[in-house]
Amino acid sequence: MGGMKLHKAIFASLFPLLSALPALAGDGAQITGSPTVATADTRYGPFDLFDHRSDYGEGVFPEPFLVDDSDLEQGEFRLDWLHTRDGDQHTDLFTGEIEHGFGLVTLELEVPVERDDFAGKRVSGFDNINPGIRAPLYQYVTPDGFINTTFGTALEVGVPTNSAVSRNTEVVPKVFNDLALGDHFTLQSIFGYSMLYGPKGDGEEGGLNTFEYGFVLGWTIPHKEMAIPYVQQTIPVFELQGYKELDNGAASFNSVLGNAAVRFNMNSIGALQPRLGIGLVFPMTNAAREEEHWGIYTSLVFEF
C-alpha cells in the first residue's frame, strides 16, 4: 500500500513537466545570466515559475560523475570509464552520452558497455540503453543573488539489450534541486524511484523497486584564484550515491558510495570546451563494501 502511494506521488510530480513542455521549450532562449539586483520583470514562463537570473544552464554546476546530471545542457558529449575492484573481482563500465537542450528541456541518450571479471571468468556486453528527459519546474533567486535554486523533474527509461548484463527494463522518475550559494559553492540533489520489469528469479531482478538518491557538492575556483595553464575553472567535487532496495526483504540494505573528485574546465578549442575529471570511488556502508572496495572514475566531457 505504501509503495502504491509512493508511485502515485512520484508520477504526480511528473505531470507539471509534461504539461509545461511547450512553454519551457519556447522560453529557454530568454535566459540571460545572473544580475544581482531583482526587478519586477525577472519572472517569466507559466505562472511566473522561472527567473531570468537563474544559474540553471549557465555552466555554474559541475558535471557529476556517479550521480545523474540535472543541469540544463544545450550541447554535451561525454565519455566515462569507471573501474572498480573487490578482491579478485573487477568491473569496467564504459559509457558514452550525448545531451541536447531545447529551451529549458534537456534530452539525453546514454550507451554503457560493462565488462565483469571474476576468478578468471569474463562477462561483458551492452548494458541498458538509457534515453532521458529533464526540465525545471520552479526557480528562486534572492534579491542579492546569493541563493540561486532550481527545482525540477526528470524521467529515465532503461531499454534492455538482452546481453548477459542487460535483461530488465527500468523506469526511473526523478525529482532534483540545483542550488548555488554565492560564487563558489554548489549542491546538486536528485532522488529517484527505480522500477524493474522483466525476468524474475535465477539472479534476475525483475519486479524490484529501489529508492535512489545522490548529492554532488562542488567548490568552483576560477583561473584568477588558481592560475593553472589552459584551465578556466578547477572544481573539487564530493559525491554521495546511494540506493535502498524496498521490497527484497532486506529492510536494512542501504548501499552508499562516495567519490572524491576534481574536474578541470579547460580553455575552449574552437566551439568545443573540454572538461576533464578524475575521482576516487570508495564504499561508505557495509552493503556497498560487499559490492566493491575501491574504484577510479575518469571522465572527458565536451561542451559544444
BELLINUR-V928965 format. One line per field, one symbol per residue. phi: phi as a letter, one per 20 degrees, with the letter a starting at -180 (. if undefined). A space follows every 10 residues. Layout:
# BELLINUR-V928965
phi: ???
This chain:
# BELLINUR-V928965
phi: .fffffgfff fffefffffe ggfffeeffe fcocfedfcf dfebngllfd cfefefndmf efffdfeffc ffcfabcbcc cddccbmedb cdcdcdbccb ecmeeddbbd cdcdcdcbln dccbqfeged ebbbafdbcc cfgemfeccc dbcbbcceef dmefdbcdfc ccfbcbbdcd dmececcdcb cccececqfc mlnedgnfdc edbbccdcce dfgfebeegm dfbdcfccdc ccbcfebdnd fefbecddbe cbcdeeffdm eddfcebbbd ebfccfffff daeaacddbc ddeb
